[in-house]
Amino acid sequence: MTDLSHGAAWIGGRILPISEASIGVTDWGLTHSDITYDVAPVWGGAFFRLHDYLDRFFASIQAVRMNILMDRFEVHAALEEMVAASGLQDAYVAMVAARGPNTVPGSRDPRDCSNHFYAWCVPYVHIVKPEQAEKGTSVWIAKSVRRIPRDSVDPRAKNYHWGDFTSGLFEAKEQGFETTMLLDHQGNVTEGPGFNVFALFGEVLVTPEHGVLQGITRQTVMEIARARGLRVEERALPLEELQQADEVFLSSSGGGVIPVARIDDQSFSNRAPGPVALALRSTYFEWLEEPRLRSPIRYG
């Protein structure tokens, strides 16, 4: 029996070890980064908010003008079959729509491409190690690059255009920071590689509205914050304002709420996780167990 516990993939109706999964070298998903995708967490044997992730995935597919010839029920079934086969109880699950190879030799017409769906899963991914998140992570504001403008690449359709993030990550790592955060061309905070940003000012929680992915974890954090009596504002967040925040934290499907202790040379909460961020982090993991938000997986 094939061991899929290190990761599995679903491609063309087949489930195979992730180490054996591949797409063609002429696939526009590879040659043009012409892909939209989404990532849904599995926690304790159930998908968390899978219907919301599927809604966003299919909205992204429509936005980038693809047709994967599968509906949401078929995608749901493929994801469940794959995770069940892997046996993973806590997993990071990616669903991907790729432009595919061009079926007309020499054509540059994207309408000639054969769009397709594939998926893969690995053990649950924390974008910041839990022990570091509990202490508060460090973030570097990228200096050499700005976020791709939303009228060039729409961040609301989750994509593989990571050239700006990768440049920022090189900067961050070379400066001894864990991750990076990018500004737009007006000097407003946008997002980072795999996360949204939140800043707390008293009882008001602010998160950037434009130039960012409308994250499902972001949505969950806003719901938790409102339930705790905080006022949430989605709007522009200039860097100068962020620097005046009482607390800063990140949100990601890979780790939930991640407190920030340092941005560049500035410390927050005495270089420790803020109390509100820690409370939201704890509540997020409680919500992962909420039956109303879970889609249990039928393991064999």
C-alpha positions in Angstrom: 0.0 0.0 0.0 1.4 3.4 -1.0 2.3 5.7 1.9 0.7 9.1 1.4 1.2 10.4 4.9 3.9 12.9 3.7 1.5 14.3 1.1 -0.8 13.4 -1.6 -1.9 14.8 -5.0 -5.1 14.5 -7.1 -4.4 14.9 -10.8 -6.7 13.7 -13.6 -8.8 11.6 -11.2 -5.8 9.8 -9.8 -4.4 10.0 -6.3 -0.6 9.6 -6.0 2.2 10.5 -3.6 3.0 14.2 -3.8 6.6 13.4 -4.8 5.3 11.9 -8.0 2.9 14.7 -9.0 3.8 16.9 -12.0 2.4 19.1 -14.7 3.8 19.5 -18.2 6.7 21.7 -19.0 4.6 23.6 -21.6 1.7 24.2 -19.2 1.0 28.0 -19.0 0.6 27.5 -15.3 4.3 26.9 -15.2 5.6 29.0 -18.1 3.4 32.1 -17.4 2.5 31.6 -13.7 -1.0 31.5 -15.1 -2.7 29.8 -12.1 -5.3 30.6 -9.5 -5.6 28.5 -6.4 -6.8 28.4 -2.9 -5.7 26.7 0.3 -8.2 25.2 2.9 -7.0 23.9 6.3 -7.9 20.6 7.7 -7.9 20.4 11.5 -8.8 17.4 13.6 -10.1 15.4 10.6 -12.4 18.1 9.1 -12.1 21.0 6.6 -12.5 24.4 8.2 -14.8 26.8 6.3 -14.5 24.7 3.2 -17.6 26.3 1.6 -16.1 29.7 1.9 -12.8 28.6 0.4 -14.7 26.9 -2.5 -16.7 30.1 -3.0 -13.6 32.1 -3.4 -11.8 29.5 -5.5 -14.7 29.5 -8.1 -14.9 33.3 -8.0 -11.2 33.4 -8.8 -11.6 30.9 -11.6 -14.3 33.1 -13.1 -12.2 36.2 -12.7 -9.2 34.7 -14.6 -11.5 33.3 -17.3 -10.8 29.6 -16.9 -13.1 26.5 -17.2 -11.8 23.5 -15.3 -14.9 21.3 -16.4 -15.6 20.5 -12.7 -18.2 22.0 -10.4 -17.8 22.7 -6.7 -19.3 19.4 -5.7 -16.8 17.5 -7.8 -13.9 19.6 -6.5 -15.1 19.0 -2.9 -15.3 15.3 -3.6 -11.8 15.3 -5.0 -10.3 17.1 -2.1 -12.0 14.8 0.4 -11.0 11.7 -1.4 -7.4 12.9 -1.5 -7.1 13.9 2.2 -8.9 10.7 3.2 -6.4 8.6 1.2 -3.5 10.5 2.9 -4.8 9.8 6.4 -3.8 13.3 7.4 -5.9 14.7 10.3 -4.3 18.1 10.2 -3.4 19.3 6.7 -2.7 22.1 4.3 -4.9 21.5 1.2 -4.3 23.3 -2.1 -6.8 23.4 -4.9 -5.4 24.7 -8.2 -6.7 25.8 -11.6 -4.0 26.0 -14.2 -4.3 27.6 -17.7 -2.8 24.4 -19.1 -0.9 23.7 -22.4 -1.9 25.5 -25.5 -3.5 23.0 -27.9 -2.7 25.0 -31.0 1.0 24.9 -32.0 2.5 28.4 -31.9 -0.6 30.0 -30.6 -0.4 32.8 -28.0 -4.2 32.9 -27.6 -5.1 31.9 -24.1 -8.5 30.7 -25.3 -6.6 27.8 -27.0 -5.3 26.5 -23.7 -6.7 23.4 -22.0 -7.5 24.5 -18.5 -7.3 21.9 -15.8 -7.7 21.2 -12.0 -5.4 19.5 -9.7 -4.9 19.4 -5.9 -2.4 18.5 -3.3 -2.1 18.2 0.5 0.7 18.0 3.0 0.8 18.0 6.8 -0.5 21.3 8.3 1.7 24.2 7.6 2.4 27.0 10.0 3.9 30.0 8.1 5.5 31.0 11.3 6.6 28.3 13.7 4.1 28.1 16.6 6.8 28.7 19.3 7.8 31.9 17.5 4.3 33.0 17.0 3.7 32.6 20.7 6.6 35.0 21.4 5.7 37.4 18.6 7.3 37.3 15.2 9.4 39.9 13.3 8.4 41.6 10.1 10.6 43.6 7.6 9.0 46.3 5.5 10.4 45.7 2.0 12.4 48.6 0.8 13.4 47.6 -2.8 9.9 46.5 -4.0 6.3 47.5 -3.8 3.2 45.3 -4.0 2.1 44.6 -7.6 -0.7 47.1 -8.3 -4.2 45.6 -8.1 -4.9 47.0 -11.6 -2.0 44.9 -12.9 -2.6 41.6 -11.0 -5.8 41.4 -8.9 -4.8 40.0 -5.5 -8.4 39.0 -4.8 -7.8 36.1 -7.2 -5.2 34.1 -5.3 -2.2 33.6 -7.6 1.4 32.5 -8.0 2.8 36.0 -8.9 5.2 36.1 -6.0 8.1 38.1 -7.6 7.5 41.0 -5.3 7.0 38.8 -2.2 10.2 36.8 -3.0 12.2 40.0 -3.3 10.9 41.2 0.0 11.6 37.8 1.6 15.3 38.0 0.5 15.5 41.4 2.1 13.9 40.2 5.3 16.0 37.1 5.7 19.2 39.0 5.0 18.2 41.5 7.8 17.5 38.6 10.2 13.7 38.9 10.1 11.2 36.1 9.8 9.0 37.5 7.1 8.2 40.6 5.0 5.3 43.1 4.5 4.8 45.1 1.3 3.6 48.7 0.8 1.7 49.9 -2.2 2.9 52.8 -4.3 1.1 55.3 -2.1 2.9 54.1 1.1 0.0 52.1 2.5 0.3 48.6 4.0 -0.9 45.8 1.8 -0.1 42.2 2.8 2.8 39.7 3.0 3.5 36.2 1.6 0.6 34.2 2.8 -1.0 36.6 5.3 -3.1 39.7 5.9 -2.2 42.4 8.3 -4.1 43.9 11.3 -3.4 46.9 13.5 -5.1 47.6 16.9 -5.7 51.1 18.1 -7.5 51.0 21.4 -10.8 49.2 20.7 -10.5 49.7 16.9 -9.0 47.0 14.7 -7.9 48.1 11.2 -7.0 45.9 8.2 -6.1 47.1 4.7 -9.0 47.0 2.2 -7.4 47.3 -1.2 -4.5 45.6 -2.8 -4.9 42.5 -0.7 -6.4 39.0 -0.8 -9.8 38.9 0.9 -8.6 36.1 3.2 -10.9 33.6 4.8 -8.8 33.7 7.9 -9.0 37.5 7.7 -12.8 37.1 7.6 -12.8 34.8 10.6 -10.6 37.2 12.6 -13.0 40.1 11.9 -15.9 37.9 13.0 -14.1 37.0 16.2 -13.1 40.6 16.9 -16.6 41.9 16.5 -17.9 39.1 18.8 -15.4 40.4 21.4 -16.8 44.0 21.0 -14.0 45.5 18.9 -14.8 47.8 16.0 -13.4 46.6 12.8 -12.4 49.0 10.0 -11.4 47.9 6.5 -9.6 50.8 4.9 -6.2 52.2 3.8 -3.6 51.8 6.5 -0.6 54.2 5.9 2.8 52.9 7.2 3.0 56.0 9.5 -0.3 55.0 11.2 0.7 51.3 11.5 3.8 52.5 13.4 1.5 54.1 16.0 -0.5 50.9 16.6 -0.9 49.4 20.1 -0.6 45.9 18.6 0.0 44.4 15.2 -0.7 40.8 14.1 -1.0 38.7 10.9 -3.7 36.3 9.8 -3.2 33.2 7.7 -4.8 29.8 7.1 -1.3 28.5 8.0 -1.4 29.4 11.7 -4.4 31.6 12.3 -3.5 34.7 14.3 0.2 35.5 14.5 1.3 38.3 16.9 4.0 40.7 15.7 6.6 41.8 18.2 8.8 43.8 15.9 8.6 45.6 12.6 12.0 46.9 11.3 13.6 48.5 14.3 10.3 49.2 16.1 9.0 47.0 18.9 5.4 46.5 19.8 4.0 45.4 23.1 7.5 45.5 24.6 8.7 43.2 22.0 6.1 40.6 23.0 2.8 39.3 21.7 0.0 41.8 22.5 -2.8 40.6 24.8 -5.6 41.1 22.2 -3.6 39.2 19.5 -3.0 36.3 21.9 -6.7 36.2 22.9 -7.7 36.2 19.2 -5.2 33.5 18.4 -6.6 31.3 21.2 -10.2 31.9 20.0 -9.3 31.1 16.4 -8.1 27.7 17.4 -11.3 27.2 19.4 -13.3 28.1 16.2 -11.4 25.5 14.3 -13.4 23.0 16.4 -16.8 24.7 15.9 -19.1 22.1 14.2 -20.9 24.8 12.2 -17.7 25.7 10.5 -16.4 22.2 9.9 -16.8 19.6 7.0 -15.8 16.2 8.4 -13.8 13.9 6.2 -14.8 10.3 5.8 -11.6 8.4 6.3 -11.5 4.8 5.1 
